[in-house]
Amino acid sequence: MATDHQTFFIDGGWVKPATSNRMDVINATTEEVIGSVPDGSNADIDRAVAAARRAFKEGPWASSTPADRGAALNRLADAVEKRGGQLAKTVSMQNGMPINVSEQLESAFVVGMLRYYGALAAGLQAEESRPSPMGFTSLVRREPVGVVGAIVPWNFPVALSIMKIGPALAAGCTMVIKPSPGTVLDSYLLAEAAEEAKLPPGVLNWVPGGREVGAYLVSHPGIDKVAFTGSTAAGRIIAQECGKLLRPVSLELGGKSAAIILEDADLNTVLAAIPSASMLNSGQACFSGTRVLAPASRYKEIVDAYAATVSSFTVGDPLDHATVVGPMASAIHRDRVNGYIAKGKTEAKLVAGGGSPAQSRGWFVQPTVFADVANSATIAQEEIFGPVLSIIKYENEDDAVRIANDSEYGLGGSVWSVDRERAAKLARRIESGTIGINGYMPDMNAPFGGIKASGLGRELGPESIGSYQQYKSIYMLG
């Protein structure tokens, strides 16, 4: 049965949209319509921004203490936790995320993040006194930056929303959030949670819409900061606009991360982690280690093992806990991934997968492995964002580092070895914002983000709160 919504959550309540335009939400597995929502307009953004600005300047949120904000985040965590199972299922139906992943990252992890930022918020100090070498005292204040325009993609819609909501609310900001049209039903569940948590009106506002609405939000004069997660191409456009406006922006963008398997690595450990480190969410994760760097001395062994393991993955209904690889999030994206696979067949040796399986419905792509891949190949340089791995041969550690760093991206990665210190020493040489040893999983207590074409700024960790604050110095001269 389809879930149809008629309103937006703005200013603490459910309001009618400015137009009659609608968006359908399609099940990635069945290709059936599972819901519809209003399609936001510029007028809806205007209303949401005005509500967020009132909440920031006036009323209980404007005068809230760190303890108040911590309590609000914990109430929100409680309300989200009640909806955890529904959130996981909703996300999996919309974008094809295997339910094992959505239950962990779109439910349990987001509740943990909200509680984490609730605790950090309660302990924030807004002001410190610093003695000056010049003979007086300065008061240094950390103040919320203001109204945040947040744009969230379709691949991890709940987690990537909370990665912005948690630190922004902890800092004292208010928000207007634009979810992706493809995964919008989960945002209504989050809005219901915000209402149940009794957040003051205007603190959180959701307006679904397409690219034009997102562009309007980015350039809106009532927005003080933009937080964006999405493609590098879109991030460049947003960065250009924010640069023109001198508006702070954080950008979490694409990746083409390297998984470096050292000669002494335990191959069973490596293979067991493929679904989480290289094909998480059916490969639709920005930090996935899709360039597998294998030593020449073990190259054939690793290629054969990867081909056999990936070929054994269950491809099917994401709501089935046995599924490892679900469908792509849209027909357009499936075709894009298949286009890269076709290109790969002209550049390298196909050893597993190679197209779409025989399901009569659903946007599926077979988990695919290419061997004998040159790092200069298109499939090794461009972000495919699907279950497609390229295995690249290296001669020694210096060669592995050179290949890993020969990329316009720098977001994730991993190093595999039975010697953790050896792996960590090599990891320090990789040009990347994050990297894992014998696995990969972002830590909510450590900053996450990329360098080079993978973005600007950091999310997660206590450091992320600082990106939603600005400094004020008060010089006490007399």
Secondary structure, 3 states (H helix, E strand, C coil): CCEECCCEEECCEEECCCCCCEEEEECCCCCCEEEEEECCCHHHHHHHHHHHHHHHHCHHHHCCCHHHHHHHHHHHHHHHHHCHHHHHHHHHHHHCCCHHHHHHHHHHHHHHHHHHHHHHHHCCCCEEEEECCCCCEEEEEEEECCEEEEECCCCCHHHHHHHHHHHHHHHCCEEEEECCCCCCHHHHHHHHHHHHCCCCCCCEEECCCCHHHHHHHHHCCCCCEEEEECCHHHHHHHHHHHHHHCCCEEEECCCCCEEEECCCCCHHHHHHCHHHHCCHHHHCCCCCCCEEEEEHHHHHHHHHHHHHHHHCCCECCCCCCCCCECCCCCHHHHHHHHHHHHHHHHHCEEEECCCCCCCCCCCCCCCEEEECCCCCCHHHHCCCCCCEEEEEEECCHHHHHHHHHCCCEECCCEEECCCHHHHHHHHCCCCCCCCEECCCCCCCCCCECCEECCEECCECCCHHHHCCEEEEEEEECC
